[in-house]
């Protein structure tokens, strides 16, 4: 599409300013099950999002049909969309920043150069490796996927920004059974460097996770010292992202409202939004509004330093956007609890009586981002005198997220990210209420 022509036509029809966001996605996916290639997918998509200011209101339109014949439709749609807006909030098309950081490691061409046959053979091999780890393993699904995204942002104020990122994921879904009990496990690695995918490591961890939980039963109810694994901690952090959003703060829907400069967690807790992290599709020098991104420690040594802003919320608070304005609203980039220097095994050894929580279920319903309260089904291991006694399951862990952060007694050095690039190391918690038997 000729965007200069689009901008010219928009101006002629009374649209004050206009901005396009064009994303080209390429995806490759394979899955292996029972020694056979079960899924093989190659897909390419294009999506164009256009916003424009008409009569001081912001109109929006999205389309996957991208050619010059769509110009009139786009202009008409923006005008029609703007006419339906009731909000009196000031709207913006951003002219751009003076400087944008050069972010390294976003795209690795070598990932695309690895032959598809090699990737398939590796998944067949990965499945065999896991199956060979323990006779109690009943099923393994090995998967691999990679993709690239090319983004263009251009507007009528002269701004033009582009970025290209790619990333891959390799992992296994494992089912183990001893005839009486059945457990599942999930293990994966994310990177845009194919050499980072260690088949043996993924196989070993996936198999050990599934087998270790066989025979799990509830523990006694009570308060326990908790070692929250990195994956469990990341899954618990995810529902509370919204409390860092300036929009939620302004709508009185954030537990952090009015707490900037106050202690909201233990001094060991630092929570980071890092758009410059290598090998992540969430990284980049600018957000979807064209604002330069920045590294931010939203909680630093336990103290809340600020919120995530887009252009709209920044204007309301008379501050600058933090570069977190995206098509679907305010969101973080790579958001994580900063790792400490505590070794995981050492953290276990100093527990007198406690629980290692390795998995939390139902965070979408059992964690309230407004109140901070959570009550979640969990599984993991009972620890006594520094030794793992047995696996536990069918228990419920309850508490309040901010209170939990204030009760952190140790932060491990094993940072890991989930699919949404929300990450955490394992956390030692002084105590949480556990309901069991």
C-alpha positions as CSV (number, residue, x, y, z in Angstrom):
1,X,0.0,0.0,0.0
2,X,1.1,3.5,-0.8
3,X,1.0,5.1,2.6
4,X,1.9,8.6,1.4
5,X,-1.2,8.4,-0.7
6,X,-3.2,7.2,2.3
7,X,-1.9,10.1,4.4
8,X,-2.7,12.6,1.6
9,X,-6.3,11.3,1.2
10,X,-6.9,11.3,4.9
11,X,-5.8,14.9,5.2
12,X,-8.0,15.9,2.3
13,X,-11.0,14.3,4.1
14,X,-10.4,16.3,7.3
15,X,-8.3,13.8,9.3
16,X,-5.8,15.9,11.3
17,X,-3.1,13.2,11.7
18,X,-2.9,9.5,10.9
19,X,-0.6,6.6,11.9
20,X,-0.2,3.1,10.5
21,X,1.1,0.0,12.3
22,X,2.0,-2.8,9.9
23,X,3.0,-6.3,11.2
24,X,4.2,-9.1,9.0
25,X,4.3,-12.5,10.8
26,X,5.9,-15.7,9.7
27,X,5.4,-18.9,11.8
28,X,6.7,-22.5,11.7
29,X,5.4,-25.2,14.0
30,X,6.0,-29.0,14.3
31,X,4.7,-31.5,16.9
32,X,5.8,-35.1,17.3
33,X,3.8,-37.8,19.0
34,X,4.4,-41.6,19.1
35,X,7.3,-41.4,16.7
36,X,5.2,-39.6,14.1
37,X,5.1,-36.1,12.8
38,X,1.7,-35.0,14.0
39,X,1.7,-31.3,13.1
40,X,3.6,-29.3,10.4
41,X,2.5,-25.7,9.9
42,X,4.0,-22.8,7.9
43,X,2.0,-19.6,8.0
44,X,2.4,-16.0,7.0
45,X,0.0,-13.2,7.9
46,X,-0.1,-9.4,7.5
47,X,-2.1,-7.0,9.7
48,X,-2.5,-3.3,9.2
49,X,-3.8,-1.1,12.1
50,X,-4.5,2.5,11.3
51,X,-5.6,5.3,13.7
52,X,-6.4,8.9,12.9
53,X,-7.6,12.0,14.6
54,X,-10.9,13.4,13.2
55,X,-12.8,16.2,15.0
56,X,-10.5,15.8,18.0
57,X,-11.5,12.1,18.4
58,X,-9.4,9.0,17.6
59,X,-10.8,6.6,15.0
60,X,-9.3,3.2,14.4
61,X,-9.5,0.4,11.8
62,X,-7.8,-2.9,11.3
63,X,-7.5,-4.9,8.1
64,X,-5.6,-7.9,6.6
65,X,-6.3,-6.7,3.1
66,X,-3.4,-4.3,2.3
67,X,-3.5,-2.6,-1.1
68,X,-4.3,0.8,-2.5
69,X,-7.9,-0.3,-3.2
70,X,-8.5,-0.2,0.6
71,X,-7.5,3.5,1.0
72,X,-11.0,4.9,0.7
73,X,-12.3,2.2,3.1
74,X,-9.7,3.0,5.7
75,X,-10.4,6.7,5.6
76,X,-14.1,6.2,5.8
77,X,-13.7,3.7,8.7
78,X,-11.5,6.1,10.7
79,X,-14.1,8.9,10.3
80,X,-17.0,6.6,11.2
81,X,-15.1,5.2,14.2
82,X,-14.2,8.7,15.5
83,X,-17.8,9.8,15.4
84,X,-18.8,7.1,17.8
85,X,-16.3,8.1,20.5
86,X,-17.8,9.7,23.6
87,X,-14.6,10.3,25.6
88,X,-13.4,13.9,26.0
89,X,-9.8,12.7,26.6
90,X,-7.1,14.3,24.5
91,X,-5.8,12.1,21.8
92,X,-2.3,12.0,20.2
93,X,-0.3,11.0,17.2
94,X,3.3,11.0,18.4
95,X,5.9,13.0,16.4
96,X,8.7,10.8,17.8
97,X,11.7,11.0,20.1
98,X,15.1,12.4,19.3
99,X,16.9,9.1,19.9
100,X,16.0,5.4,19.9
101,X,18.3,2.9,21.5
102,X,19.9,0.3,19.1
103,X,18.7,-3.0,20.6
104,X,21.0,-5.9,19.8
105,X,20.1,-9.6,19.5
106,X,16.5,-9.2,18.3
107,X,16.9,-11.0,15.0
108,X,19.1,-14.0,14.3
109,X,19.0,-15.0,10.6
110,X,20.6,-18.4,11.5
111,X,17.4,-19.5,13.2
112,X,15.6,-19.5,9.8
113,X,18.5,-21.2,8.1
114,X,18.3,-24.4,10.1
115,X,16.7,-27.0,7.8
116,X,13.2,-28.1,8.6
117,X,14.3,-31.8,8.4
118,X,16.9,-31.1,11.1
119,X,14.2,-29.6,13.4
120,X,11.9,-32.6,12.7
121,X,14.6,-35.1,13.4
122,X,15.5,-33.3,16.6
123,X,11.9,-33.5,17.8
124,X,11.8,-37.3,17.0
125,X,15.0,-37.6,18.9
126,X,13.7,-35.5,21.8
127,X,10.6,-37.7,22.2
128,X,12.8,-40.9,22.3
129,X,15.1,-39.4,24.9
130,X,12.3,-38.6,27.2
131,X,10.6,-42.0,26.8
132,X,13.9,-43.6,27.6
133,X,14.4,-41.8,30.9
134,X,12.0,-43.8,33.0
135,X,9.7,-46.8,32.3
136,X,6.8,-44.9,34.1
137,X,6.7,-42.3,31.3
138,X,3.6,-43.2,29.2
139,X,3.5,-40.4,26.6
140,X,5.6,-37.6,25.3
141,X,4.7,-34.8,22.9
142,X,7.7,-33.0,21.6
143,X,7.2,-29.6,19.9
144,X,9.1,-26.9,18.2
145,X,8.1,-23.5,16.8
146,X,9.7,-20.4,15.6
147,X,8.6,-17.2,14.0
148,X,9.5,-13.7,13.0
149,X,7.7,-10.4,13.1
150,X,8.5,-7.3,11.0
151,X,6.9,-4.1,12.3
152,X,6.6,-0.8,10.6
153,X,5.2,2.4,12.3
154,X,4.7,5.4,10.1
155,X,2.7,8.6,10.5
156,X,1.8,11.9,9.0
157,X,4.1,13.8,11.3
158,X,7.2,12.3,9.7
159,X,7.8,9.4,12.1
160,X,9.0,6.1,10.5
161,X,10.3,3.2,12.7
162,X,11.0,-0.4,11.8
163,X,12.0,-3.5,13.8
164,X,12.5,-7.2,12.9
165,X,12.5,-9.8,15.7
166,X,12.5,-13.6,15.7
167,X,12.3,-16.3,18.4
168,X,11.9,-20.1,18.8
169,X,10.6,-22.5,21.4
170,X,11.4,-26.1,22.0
171,X,9.8,-28.3,24.6
172,X,8.0,-31.4,25.7
173,X,4.7,-32.3,27.3
174,X,5.1,-35.5,29.4
175,X,2.6,-37.9,31.0
176,X,3.9,-40.4,33.6
177,X,2.0,-43.1,35.4
178,X,2.8,-45.8,38.0
179,X,-0.5,-47.6,37.6
180,X,-2.1,-45.9,40.5
181,X,-1.3,-42.2,39.9
182,X,-0.8,-40.2,36.7
183,X,1.1,-36.8,36.5
184,X,1.9,-34.4,33.7
185,X,4.8,-32.0,33.2
186,X,5.9,-29.4,30.8
187,X,9.4,-28.2,30.0
188,X,10.7,-25.8,27.4
189,X,13.4,-23.4,26.3
190,X,13.0,-20.1,24.4
191,X,15.7,-18.5,22.2
192,X,16.4,-17.2,18.7
193,X,19.7,-19.1,18.7
194,X,19.1,-22.7,17.7
195,X,22.3,-23.8,19.5
196,X,20.7,-22.8,22.8
197,X,18.2,-25.7,22.5
198,X,19.8,-28.6,24.5
199,X,17.8,-31.7,23.8
200,X,19.3,-33.7,26.7
201,X,18.6,-31.0,29.2
202,X,15.0,-30.5,28.1
203,X,14.4,-34.3,28.1
204,X,15.9,-34.8,31.5
205,X,14.1,-32.0,33.2
206,X,10.7,-32.9,31.5
207,X,11.0,-36.5,32.6
208,X,12.1,-35.7,36.1
209,X,9.3,-33.2,36.7
210,X,6.6,-35.8,35.7
211,X,8.0,-38.8,37.6
212,X,8.8,-36.8,40.7
213,X,5.1,-36.0,41.4
214,X,3.9,-39.6,41.2
215,X,2.1,-40.6,44.4
216,X,1.5,-37.0,45.4
217,X,-1.0,-36.5,48.2
218,X,-2.3,-33.5,50.3
219,X,-0.2,-32.4,53.3
220,X,-1.7,-31.3,56.6
221,X,-3.4,-27.8,56.6
222,X,-1.5,-25.0,58.3
223,X,1.0,-22.3,57.7
224,X,4.2,-23.3,55.9
225,X,7.5,-21.8,54.9
226,X,7.3,-21.7,51.1
227,X,9.9,-22.0,48.3
228,X,8.0,-20.8,45.2
229,X,9.7,-22.2,42.1
230,X,10.6,-19.9,39.3
231,X,7.8,-21.1,37.1
232,X,5.2,-20.9,39.8
233,X,6.4,-17.5,40.8
234,X,6.2,-16.2,37.2
235,X,2.6,-17.6,36.9
236,X,1.6,-15.9,40.1
237,X,3.1,-12.6,39.0
238,X,1.2,-12.6,35.7
239,X,-2.3,-11.8,37.1
240,X,-1.0,-8.8,38.9
241,X,0.6,-7.0,35.9
242,X,-2.4,-4.7,35.7
243,X,-1.7,-3.1,39.1
244,X,1.4,-1.5,37.5
245,X,-0.7,0.1,34.7
246,X,-1.3,3.8,35.1
247,X,-4.7,3.3,33.5
248,X,-5.8,1.0,36.3
249,X,-4.3,3.4,38.8
250,X,-6.3,6.3,37.3
251,X,-9.5,4.2,37.4
252,X,-8.9,3.3,41.1
253,X,-8.5,-0.4,40.2
254,X,-4.9,-0.8,41.3
255,X,-3.7,-1.9,44.7
256,X,-0.6,0.3,44.1
257,X,-2.5,3.6,43.7
258,X,-0.9,6.3,45.8
259,X,2.0,4.1,46.9
260,X,4.9,5.6,44.8
261,X,7.8,6.1,47.1
262,X,6.4,3.6,49.6
263,X,7.7,0.2,50.6
264,X,5.5,-2.5,49.0
265,X,7.9,-5.5,49.2
266,X,10.9,-6.8,50.9
267,X,14.2,-5.0,50.2
268,X,15.3,-8.1,48.2
269,X,12.5,-7.5,45.7
270,X,13.2,-5.5,42.5
271,X,10.7,-5.8,39.6
272,X,11.9,-4.8,36.1
273,X,10.4,-4.0,32.8
274,X,13.3,-4.4,30.3
275,X,12.6,-3.7,26.6
276,X,16.3,-4.3,25.7
277,X,16.6,-7.9,26.7
278,X,18.2,-10.0,24.0
279,X,16.4,-12.9,22.2
280,X,12.9,-11.8,23.1
281,X,10.1,-10.8,20.7
282,X,8.8,-8.4,23.3
283,X,12.0,-6.3,23.1
284,X,12.5,-3.2,21.0
285,X,13.5,0.4,20.9
286,X,9.9,1.8,20.6
287,X,6.3,0.9,21.6
288,X,3.3,0.7,19.2
289,X,2.7,4.5,19.7
290,X,6.2,5.3,18.4
291,X,7.5,6.3,21.9
292,X,11.1,5.3,22.8
293,X,11.2,2.5,25.3
294,X,13.3,2.4,28.5
295,X,14.6,0.1,31.2
296,X,12.6,0.5,34.4
297,X,12.7,-0.8,37.9
298,X,9.1,-0.3,38.9
299,X,9.8,-1.8,42.4
300,X,13.4,-1.1,43.5
301,X,14.7,-2.7,46.7
302,X,11.1,-3.1,47.8
303,X,10.0,0.5,47.0
304,X,7.5,1.4,44.3
305,X,9.0,3.9,41.9
306,X,6.2,4.4,39.4
307,X,3.7,3.0,36.9
308,X,3.6,2.0,33.2
309,X,2.3,4.7,31.0
310,X,1.1,5.3,27.4
311,X,0.6,8.7,25.9
312,X,-2.9,9.0,27.2
313,X,-2.2,8.2,30.8
314,X,1.0,10.2,30.8
315,X,-0.9,13.3,29.7
316,X,-3.4,12.9,32.6
317,X,-0.6,12.6,35.1
318,X,1.4,15.4,33.6
319,X,4.4,13.0,33.0
320,X,6.1,11.2,30.1
321,X,5.0,8.0,28.5
322,X,7.2,5.1,29.7
323,X,7.1,3.5,26.2
324,X,4.5,0.9,27.2
325,X,1.7,1.9,24.8
326,X,0.6,-1.0,22.7
327,X,-2.3,-1.8,20.3
328,X,-4.3,-3.5,23.1
329,X,-3.5,-1.0,25.8
330,X,-0.7,-0.6,28.3
331,X,1.5,-3.6,28.8
332,X,5.0,-4.5,29.9
333,X,7.8,-5.8,27.6
334,X,10.0,-8.3,29.4
335,X,8.7,-8.1,33.0
336,X,10.4,-9.9,35.8
337,X,11.5,-10.1,39.4
338,X,15.3,-9.5,39.4
339,X,17.2,-12.6,40.4
340,X,19.2,-12.7,43.7
341,X,22.3,-14.7,44.7
342,X,20.6,-17.5,46.6
343,X,21.2,-21.0,45.2
344,X,18.1,-23.1,44.8
345,X,19.5,-26.3,46.4
346,X,20.9,-24.2,49.3
347,X,17.5,-22.7,49.8
348,X,16.0,-26.1,50.2
349,X,18.7,-27.3,52.7
350,X,17.9,-24.5,55.2
351,X,14.1,-25.2,55.3
352,X,13.1,-26.8,58.6
353,X,9.5,-27.6,57.6
354,X,8.0,-26.2,54.5
355,X,6.7,-26.7,51.0
356,X,8.3,-26.3,47.6
357,X,5.5,-25.1,45.3
358,X,6.3,-26.1,41.7
359,X,2.9,-25.5,40.0
360,X,-0.1,-23.2,40.6
361,X,-3.4,-23.8,38.8
362,X,-6.3,-21.4,38.2
363,X,-4.5,-18.1,38.3
364,X,-7.0,-16.6,35.8
365,X,-9.8,-17.1,38.4
366,X,-8.2,-17.5,41.8
367,X,-6.0,-14.4,41.8
368,X,-7.7,-11.0,42.2
369,X,-5.6,-8.2,40.6
370,X,-7.6,-5.5,42.4
371,X,-7.4,-6.8,46.0
372,X,-4.2,-8.7,45.6
373,X,-5.7,-11.8,47.2
374,X,-5.2,-15.3,45.8
375,X,-6.3,-18.8,46.6
376,X,-4.9,-21.4,44.2
377,X,-4.6,-25.1,43.8
378,X,-1.0,-26.1,44.0
379,X,1.4,-29.0,43.9
380,X,5.0,-29.6,44.8
381,X,7.0,-31.2,47.6
382,X,7.0,-31.4,51.4
383,X,10.4,-30.5,53.0
384,X,11.6,-31.4,56.5
385,X,15.0,-30.7,57.9
386,X,16.3,-29.6,54.6
387,X,15.3,-32.7,52.7
388,X,12.5,-33.4,50.3
389,X,10.2,-36.0,52.0
390,X,7.5,-36.6,49.4
391,X,5.4,-35.0,46.6
392,X,2.2,-33.1,47.5
393,X,-0.9,-32.2,45.4
394,X,-4.5,-31.3,45.9
395,X,-3.6,-28.5,48.2
396,X,-4.6,-24.8,48.2
397,X,-2.2,-21.9,48.8
398,X,-3.7,-18.6,49.8
399,X,-2.5,-15.1,50.6
400,X,-2.2,-11.6,49.3
401,X,0.4,-10.8,46.6
402,X,1.8,-7.6,48.2
403,X,1.9,-9.1,51.6
404,X,3.7,-12.1,50.1
405,X,6.3,-9.8,48.5
406,X,6.9,-8.2,51.9
407,X,7.4,-11.6,53.5
408,X,10.1,-12.7,51.0
409,X,13.1,-14.0,52.9
410,X,15.3,-15.0,49.9
411,X,15.5,-14.6,46.1
412,X,17.2,-17.3,44.1
413,X,19.5,-16.9,41.0
414,X,17.4,-19.1,38.6
415,X,15.4,-16.5,36.6
416,X,13.1,-18.1,34.0
417,X,10.5,-16.6,31.7
418,X,7.1,-17.9,30.6
419,X,5.5,-17.7,27.1
420,X,4.5,-14.1,27.7
421,X,8.0,-13.1,28.8
422,X,7.0,-12.7,32.4
423,X,9.8,-14.1,34.6
424,X,10.9,-14.8,38.1
425,X,13.5,-16.6,40.1
426,X,12.4,-18.9,42.9
427,X,11.3,-17.0,46.0
428,X,11.5,-18.1,49.6
429,X,8.4,-16.9,51.5
430,X,8.3,-16.8,55.3
431,X,4.9,-18.3,55.4
432,X,1.7,-18.9,53.5
433,X,-1.6,-20.5,54.5
434,X,-2.0,-24.0,53.0
435,X,-5.2,-26.0,53.0
436,X,-4.7,-29.7,52.7
437,X,-6.1,-32.6,54.6
